[in-house]
Amino acid sequence: MDKYECTVCGYIFDEAEGDADCGIAAGTKFADLADDWICPMCGADKGSFKKVD
């Protein structure tokens, strides 16, 4: 599973962990997040994230 980092604030979305606080189940792919999903830390849009190598 992959991880994606917000380029604005550094928040990491880990597909393996999901985000229980936001109702996102573990195992949820980043691509499957809603198009209007925003960073829970700073409100940046999904386009502000980059895949972490």
N, CA, C and O atoms as a DFTB+ gen file, in Angstrom:
212 C
 N C O
     1  1       0.849      -1.176       0.000
     2  2       0.000       0.000       0.000
     3  2       0.898       1.244       0.000
     4  3       2.036       1.209       0.469
     5  1       0.364       2.318      -0.528
     6  2       1.160       3.529      -0.702
     7  2       0.835       4.577       0.359
     8  3      -0.164       4.489       1.074
     9  1       1.715       5.566       0.430
    10  2       1.525       6.721       1.301
    11  2       1.579       7.974       0.443
    12  3       2.321       8.039      -0.537
    13  1       0.787       8.968       0.823
    14  2       0.736      10.235       0.095
    15  2       0.922      11.369       1.087
    16  3       0.337      11.361       2.171
    17  1       1.740      12.346       0.711
    18  2       2.056      13.471       1.589
    19  2       1.454      14.769       1.060
    20  3       1.545      15.072      -0.130
    21  1       0.845      15.521       1.955
    22  2       0.339      16.841       1.608
    23  2       1.534      17.768       1.438
    24  3       2.353      17.900       2.347
    25  1       1.638      18.405       0.288
    26  2       2.774      19.281       0.020
    27  2       2.633      20.630       0.724
    28  3       3.566      21.433       0.730
    29  1       1.465      20.874       1.315
    30  2       1.240      22.125       2.036
    31  2       1.680      22.009       3.492
    32  3       2.405      22.865       4.000
    33  1       1.225      20.921       4.174
    34  2       1.490      20.830       5.616
    35  2       2.286      19.605       6.042
    36  3       2.734      19.530       7.186
    37  1       2.470      18.639       5.136
    38  2       3.251      17.458       5.474
    39  2       2.439      16.290       6.021
    40  3       3.014      15.259       6.372
    41  1       1.110      16.427       6.103
    42  2       0.263      15.318       6.561
    43  2       0.472      14.115       5.652
    44  3       0.557      14.261       4.433
    45  1       0.555      12.933       6.239
    46  2       0.730      11.702       5.474
    47  2      -0.566      10.899       5.505
    48  3      -1.065      10.555       6.577
    49  1      -1.105      10.601       4.326
    50  2      -2.222       9.670       4.223
    51  2      -1.632       8.320       3.888
    52  3      -1.033       8.145       2.827
    53  1      -1.799       7.355       4.793
    54  2      -1.285       6.000       4.617
    55  2      -2.458       5.095       4.254
    56  3      -3.368       4.898       5.059
    57  1      -2.433       4.545       3.037
    58  2      -3.536       3.701       2.589
    59  2      -3.757       2.513       3.527
    60  3      -4.896       2.096       3.738
    61  1      -2.692       1.973       4.084
    62  2      -2.807       0.816       4.966
    63  2      -3.545       1.162       6.259
    64  3      -4.245       0.320       6.821
    65  1      -3.389       2.385       6.723
    66  2      -3.998       2.803       7.992
    67  2      -5.328       3.513       7.807
    68  3      -6.167       3.483       8.707
    69  1      -5.542       4.150       6.666
    70  2      -6.741       4.957       6.489
    71  2      -6.710       6.152       7.431
    72  3      -5.635       6.611       7.816
    73  1      -7.868       6.651       7.800
    74  2      -7.963       7.763       8.753
    75  2      -9.279       7.622       9.511
    76  3     -10.306       8.166       9.105
    77  1      -9.232       6.886      10.614
    78  2     -10.433       6.587      11.392
    79  2     -11.140       7.860      11.856
    80  3     -12.369       7.893      11.919
    81  1     -10.382       8.901      12.179
    82  2     -10.981      10.154      12.650
    83  2     -11.870      10.788      11.582
    84  3     -12.809      11.519      11.900
    85  1     -11.570      10.506      10.317
    86  2     -12.340      11.070       9.200
    87  2     -13.263      10.040       8.558
    88  3     -13.874      10.312       7.524
    89  1     -13.366       8.857       9.168
    90  2     -14.246       7.828       8.648
    91  2     -13.724       7.096       7.428
    92  3     -14.501       6.526       6.662
    93  1     -12.398       7.109       7.241
    94  2     -11.794       6.422       6.092
    95  2     -11.182       5.112       6.587
    96  3     -10.259       5.111       7.402
    97  1     -11.706       4.009       6.085
    98  2     -11.283       2.686       6.542
    99  2      -9.855       2.365       6.127
   100  3      -9.369       2.831       5.096
   101  1      -9.187       1.553       6.957
   102  2      -7.866       1.039       6.609
   103  2      -7.981       0.280       5.299
   104  3      -8.957      -0.434       5.070
   105  1      -6.986       0.435       4.444
   106  2      -6.983      -0.243       3.156
   107  2      -7.602       0.569       2.028
   108  3      -7.642       0.108       0.886
   109  1      -8.085       1.771       2.330
   110  2      -8.681       2.633       1.305
   111  2      -7.584       3.224       0.426
   112  3      -6.651       3.854       0.924
   113  1      -7.700       3.020      -0.870
   114  2      -6.727       3.578      -1.816
   115  2      -6.918       5.085      -1.936
   116  3      -8.043       5.581      -1.883
   117  1      -5.821       5.804      -2.098
   118  2      -5.886       7.258      -2.263
   119  2      -6.756       7.613      -3.463
   120  3      -7.536       8.563      -3.412
   121  1      -6.621       6.852      -4.531
   122  2      -7.395       7.110      -5.754
   123  2      -8.900       6.961      -5.517
   124  3      -9.706       7.540      -6.245
   125  1      -9.273       6.183      -4.497
   126  2     -10.681       5.949      -4.207
   127  2     -11.292       7.010      -3.292
   128  3     -12.502       7.007      -3.067
   129  1     -10.471       7.912      -2.765
   130  2     -11.013       9.010      -1.960
   131  2     -11.833       9.922      -2.872
   132  3     -11.515      10.071      -4.052
   133  1     -12.865      10.519      -2.336
   134  2     -13.712      11.418      -3.131
   135  2     -12.874      12.530      -3.750
   136  3     -11.883      12.968      -3.165
   137  1     -13.274      12.982      -4.934
   138  2     -12.536      14.053      -5.619
   139  2     -12.500      15.337      -4.788
   140  3     -11.571      16.134      -4.914
   141  1     -13.508      15.534      -3.942
   142  2     -13.550      16.746      -3.122
   143  2     -12.980      16.533      -1.711
   144  3     -13.135      17.383      -0.835
   145  1     -12.316      15.382      -1.508
   146  2     -11.655      15.113      -0.227
   147  2     -10.578      16.162       0.000
   148  3      -9.889      16.562      -0.938
   149  1     -10.430      16.610       1.246
   150  2      -9.403      17.596       1.574
   151  2      -8.527      17.089       2.712
   152  3      -8.930      16.208       3.472
   153  1      -7.357      17.636       2.821
   154  2      -6.432      17.301       3.890
   155  2      -7.086      17.611       5.236
   156  3      -7.561      18.727       5.445
   157  1      -7.117      16.644       6.145
   158  2      -7.746      16.886       7.439
   159  2      -6.960      17.843       8.334
   160  3      -7.486      18.335       9.333
   161  1      -5.716      18.104       7.982
   162  2      -4.896      18.999       8.802
   163  2      -4.968      20.456       8.331
   164  3      -5.060      21.366       9.155
   165  1      -4.928      20.683       7.018
   166  2      -4.839      22.067       6.533
   167  2      -5.920      22.452       5.519
   168  3      -6.046      23.627       5.173
   169  1      -6.704      21.474       5.038
   170  2      -7.770      21.778       4.088
   171  2      -7.337      21.853       2.640
   172  3      -8.123      22.256       1.782
   173  1      -6.095      21.471       2.346
   174  2      -5.617      21.484       0.960
   175  2      -6.369      20.420       0.157
   176  3      -6.785      19.402       0.711
   177  1      -6.542      20.652      -1.129
   178  2      -7.276      19.685      -1.950
   179  2      -6.420      18.461      -2.285
   180  3      -5.209      18.442      -2.063
   181  1      -7.082      17.458      -2.817
   182  2      -6.432      16.176      -3.122
   183  2      -5.258      16.348      -4.086
   184  3      -4.302      15.574      -4.041
   185  1      -5.324      17.351      -4.951
   186  2      -4.256      17.609      -5.898
   187  2      -2.969      18.099      -5.262
   188  3      -1.933      18.162      -5.924
   189  1      -3.025      18.445      -3.987
   190  2      -1.848      18.934      -3.271
   191  2      -1.034      17.810      -2.658
   192  3      -0.056      18.060      -1.953
   193  1      -1.433      16.566      -2.924
   194  2      -0.719      15.424      -2.366
   195  2       0.190      14.803      -3.407
   196  3      -0.108      14.806      -4.602
   197  1       1.317      14.265      -2.925
   198  2       2.226      13.530      -3.805
   199  2       2.530      12.180      -3.167
   200  3       2.565      12.044      -1.944
   201  1       2.746      11.203      -4.008
   202  2       3.069       9.854      -3.536
   203  2       4.459       9.871      -2.915
   204  3       5.396      10.447      -3.468
   205  1       4.575       9.230      -1.757
   206  2       5.861       9.135      -1.067
   207  2       6.560       7.880      -1.562
   208  3       5.974       6.797      -1.570
   209  1       7.805       8.026      -1.972
   210  2       8.576       6.872      -2.482
   211  2       9.058       5.986      -1.362
   212  3       9.718       4.977      -1.614
